[in-house]
Amino acid sequence: MEIIRKRAYARAGLLGNPSDGYNGKTISIIVRNFWAEAVLYEWDSVDIIQARDDRVRFRSIYDLTQDVQLHGYYGGIRLIKATIKRFVDYCRQRSLALHDRNFSVRYETTIPRQVGLAGSSAIIVATLRCLMDFYGIRIPLEQQPSFVLSVETEELGISAGLQDRVIQSYEGMVYMDFDKLAERVVDGITCYAYERLDPALLPPIYIAYHHALSEPTETFHSDIRSRYACGEPSVVRAMQHFAVLAVQGRAALCSRDAEKLSALIDENFNTRRGIYNLPDWQIRMVETARQCGASAKFAGSGGAIIGVYQDEAMFNKICERMAEIGSKTIKPIVT
């Protein structure tokens, strides 16, 4: 029996986020330290096997309440179901025949949940890769991010942008231009301009995350989206500025100007702080890293930060100080 096993990795926004949901520009990196894996094999019925994180049994009502506070109401089952449904729709709309063999699919993930490292979209990307192999259907790479986004926004009603799905599909480091001028429709799917950048251009970077305190991404972004839609000047200006920071960051990377890149990372967070009502513990993470001499900004929606450090002594200091406030620090593996 053939077993199809596919992984997708965590990601971190280096610059420009959260402008990806607002026709902005971003730079993201893949983080191979953490992954989501989908495993699919032929079966006599279509079975989605519950994962460890999809809990339905609790020690008490207080245990259930704590689980919801930490992880929200939803696990990976809904993501897999929505991916399968969207895949079938994609094939039907293009008259792509699917064989009649059934399958069993399960997933597991090591990505810290709801700290902005894109754990949900990683499950979708890994599942999609399994489905494409099982049915012998290849969705072009440039279309895959938009497909994955549609699973979340159209099937599940989750507020999200393309950034996570682009970097998890392309991997490595990618500069993304979501401007309307870069928009094009390929086989009925909206695509944008994605440029691969050499990860070797990166200076020493760290990621720190706090997995005990978190909130769902859709909760974090909901207020900003409505304020942007209403044309609130401060929000509109901030989104435009995030895009400028990404453009400048690309130039800094290409010229290997680590000092400039570090300053842009700090400015990205400072701009974000001006329009978001951020939890104190998230601000404390950024301030702690900066007190060590490093730059710092959110890697995603909050709960994880990313920045540039200078040397091993500084990295060790970041690790020590982050541990004191309940956060773990890693060097991201970017390839």
Secondary structure as the mmCIF struct_conf table of DSSP 4:
data_model
#
loop_
_struct_conf.conf_type_id
_struct_conf.id
_struct_conf.beg_label_comp_id
_struct_conf.beg_label_asym_id
_struct_conf.beg_label_seq_id
_struct_conf.end_label_comp_id
_struct_conf.end_label_asym_id
_struct_conf.end_label_seq_id
STRN STRN1 ILE A 3 LEU A 15
BEND BEND1 GLY A 16 GLY A 16
TURN_TY1_P TURN_TY1_P1 ASN A 17 PRO A 18
HELX_RH_3T_P HELX_RH_3T_P1 SER A 19 TYR A 22
TURN_TY1_P TURN_TY1_P2 ASN A 23 ASN A 23
STRN STRN2 LYS A 25 TRP A 43
BEND BEND2 ASP A 44 SER A 45
STRN STRN3 ASP A 47 ILE A 48
HELX_LH_PP_P HELX_LH_PP_P1 ILE A 49 ALA A 51
TURN_TY1_P TURN_TY1_P3 ARG A 52 ASP A 53
BEND BEND3 ASP A 54 ASP A 54
BEND BEND4 ARG A 59 SER A 60
HELX_RH_AL_P HELX_RH_AL_P1 ILE A 61 HIS A 71
BEND BEND5 TYR A 73 TYR A 73
BEND BEND6 GLY A 76 GLY A 76
HELX_RH_AL_P HELX_RH_AL_P2 ILE A 77 GLN A 93
TURN_TY1_P TURN_TY1_P4 ARG A 94 SER A 95
BEND BEND7 ASP A 100 ASP A 100
STRN STRN4 ASN A 102 THR A 109
BEND BEND8 ILE A 111 ILE A 111
HELX_LH_PP_P HELX_LH_PP_P2 PRO A 112 PRO A 112
TURN_TY1_P TURN_TY1_P5 ARG A 113 GLN A 114
BEND BEND9 VAL A 115 LEU A 117
HELX_RH_AL_P HELX_RH_AL_P3 GLY A 119 TYR A 135
TURN_TY1_P TURN_TY1_P6 GLY A 136 GLY A 136
HELX_RH_3T_P HELX_RH_3T_P2 LEU A 141 GLN A 143
HELX_RH_AL_P HELX_RH_AL_P4 GLN A 144 SER A 150
HELX_RH_PI_P HELX_RH_PI_P1 VAL A 151 GLU A 155
BEND BEND10 LEU A 156 LEU A 156
BEND BEND11 LEU A 162 LEU A 162
HELX_RH_AL_P HELX_RH_AL_P5 GLN A 163 TYR A 170
BEND BEND12 GLY A 172 GLY A 172
STRN STRN5 MET A 173 ASP A 177
HELX_RH_3T_P HELX_RH_3T_P3 LYS A 180 ALA A 182
STRN STRN6 ARG A 184 VAL A 186
TURN_TY1_P TURN_TY1_P7 ASP A 187 GLY A 188
STRN STRN7 ILE A 189 CYS A 191
STRN STRN8 ALA A 193 LEU A 197
HELX_RH_3T_P HELX_RH_3T_P4 PRO A 199 LEU A 201
BEND BEND13 PRO A 204 PRO A 204
STRN STRN9 ILE A 205 TYR A 209
TURN_TY1_P TURN_TY1_P8 HIS A 211 ALA A 212
BEND BEND14 LEU A 213 LEU A 213
HELX_RH_AL_P HELX_RH_AL_P6 THR A 217 ALA A 229
TURN_TY1_P TURN_TY1_P9 CYS A 230 GLY A 231
HELX_RH_AL_P HELX_RH_AL_P7 PRO A 233 CYS A 254
TURN_TY1_P TURN_TY1_P10 SER A 255 ARG A 256
HELX_RH_AL_P HELX_RH_AL_P8 ALA A 258 ARG A 273
TURN_TY1_P TURN_TY1_P11 GLY A 274 ILE A 275
BEND BEND15 TYR A 276 TYR A 276
HELX_RH_AL_P HELX_RH_AL_P9 ASP A 280 GLN A 291
TURN_TY1_P TURN_TY1_P12 CYS A 292 GLY A 293
STRN STRN10 LYS A 297 PHE A 298
BEND BEND16 ALA A 299 GLY A 303
STRN STRN11 ALA A 304 VAL A 308
BEND BEND17 ASP A 311 ASP A 311
HELX_RH_AL_P HELX_RH_AL_P10 GLU A 312 GLU A 324
TURN_TY1_P TURN_TY1_P13 ILE A 325 GLY A 326
STRN STRN12 LYS A 328 ILE A 330
#
